[in-house]
Amino acid sequence: MDDVAPGYVAVGRILSPWGLRGDLKVEPLTDRPDHLAPGRSITVAGQTHTVEHSRPRGRLLYLKLSGIDDRNAAASLRDHYLQVPERDLEPLGDGQYYRFQLVGLSVRSTQGEPLGRVSHVLATPGNDVLVVHGPRGEILVPAIEDFIKEIDIQGGIIVIEVVPGLLPGR
């Protein structure tokens, strides 16, 4: 899998080719459909393409990129990220965050105990889940108000409510 270029944000991951004409089966990494909408410029493997068409099917998206016109070209992009410049992202409302903004933030309990850093965010049907790695091992924190008490992007911190069973060994 390739890395996301500095200044870019991954909005999807190519899973496989779809059909014979260069269509791609994609796992969206955003819940904003406009990030992968027709006409949008997308960077993949260092090349910029335009989304020609896209259609959702369940949790996946099937799309066609300009210049990717056969199954072999599509197959060569397997496991690559669909990226957009961070500056092109639309601002979100108060209390809303892009997943990439949460990765790397420090996590501590409401009692001040350091719990680690967010390594990535899992998208699940009910809600996102923060994956935190730290001194207590891996902690899975549901991204809902019952658990998340404060997110300070500028300060680099997330404060969570620790409930029985959340932390390993408790």
SULPERA-V185573 format. One record per backbone hydrogen bond with DSSP energy under -0.5 kcal/mol. NH is the residue of the N-H (numbers start at 1). CO is the residue of the C=O. E is the energy in kcal/mol with one decimal. If there is no record, write none. Layout:
NH&CO&E ; NH&CO&E
This chain:
2&79&-0.6 ; 8&5&-2.0 ; 9&84&-2.7 ; 11&82&-3.2 ; 12&82&-1.1 ; 13&27&-2.0 ; 14&80&-2.9 ; 15&25&-3.1 ; 16&25&-1.3 ; 18&23&-2.6 ; 23&18&-0.6 ; 24&63&-3.1 ; 25&16&-3.2 ; 26&24&-0.6 ; 26&61&-3.2 ; 27&13&-2.9 ; 28&26&-0.7 ; 28&59&-0.6 ; 29&11&-2.4 ; 30&11&-0.5 ; 33&31&-0.8 ; 35&32&-1.7 ; 36&33&-1.3 ; 37&34&-1.0 ; 39&51&-3.4 ; 40&37&-2.1 ; 42&49&-3.1 ; 43&83&-2.8 ; 44&47&-3.0 ; 47&44&-2.3 ; 49&42&-3.3 ; 51&40&-2.4 ; 52&50&-0.6 ; 52&64&-3.1 ; 53&64&-1.0 ; 55&62&-2.2 ; 57&60&-2.6 ; 60&57&-1.8 ; 61&26&-2.3 ; 62&55&-2.7 ; 63&24&-2.2 ; 63&61&-0.5 ; 64&53&-2.4 ; 66&50&-2.5 ; 68&65&-1.6 ; 69&67&-0.8 ; 71&20&-1.1 ; 74&70&-2.1 ; 75&71&-2.9 ; 76&72&-1.7 ; 77&74&-1.5 ; 78&75&-1.5 ; 79&14&-2.8 ; 80&77&-2.2 ; 82&12&-3.0 ; 83&43&-2.6 ; 83&81&-0.6 ; 84&9&-2.1 ; 86&7&-2.8 ; 88&85&-1.7 ; 89&86&-1.5 ; 96&93&-1.8 ; 101&98&-1.1 ; 102&98&-0.6 ; 102&99&-1.6 ; 103&99&-1.1 ; 104&118&-2.9 ; 105&102&-1.9 ; 106&156&-2.5 ; 107&116&-3.2 ; 108&158&-2.3 ; 109&113&-2.3 ; 110&160&-1.3 ; 112&109&-2.0 ; 115&107&-3.2 ; 116&107&-1.1 ; 117&133&-2.4 ; 118&105&-2.2 ; 119&117&-0.5 ; 119&131&-3.2 ; 120&131&-1.0 ; 122&129&-3.0 ; 124&122&-0.7 ; 124&127&-0.6 ; 129&122&-2.4 ; 130&141&-3.1 ; 131&120&-2.6 ; 132&130&-0.7 ; 132&139&-3.0 ; 133&117&-2.5 ; 134&137&-1.3 ; 137&134&-2.1 ; 139&132&-2.8 ; 141&130&-2.8 ; 141&139&-0.6 ; 142&140&-0.6 ; 143&128&-3.0 ; 144&142&-2.0 ; 147&144&-1.7 ; 148&144&-2.9 ; 149&147&-0.7 ; 149&159&-2.8 ; 150&159&-1.6 ; 152&157&-3.0 ; 153&151&-0.6 ; 156&152&-1.4 ; 157&152&-1.9 ; 158&106&-2.6 ; 159&150&-2.6 ; 160&108&-2.5 ; 161&147&-2.9 ; 162&160&-0.6 ; 163&161&-0.6 ; 166&163&-2.2 ; 170&167&-1.6
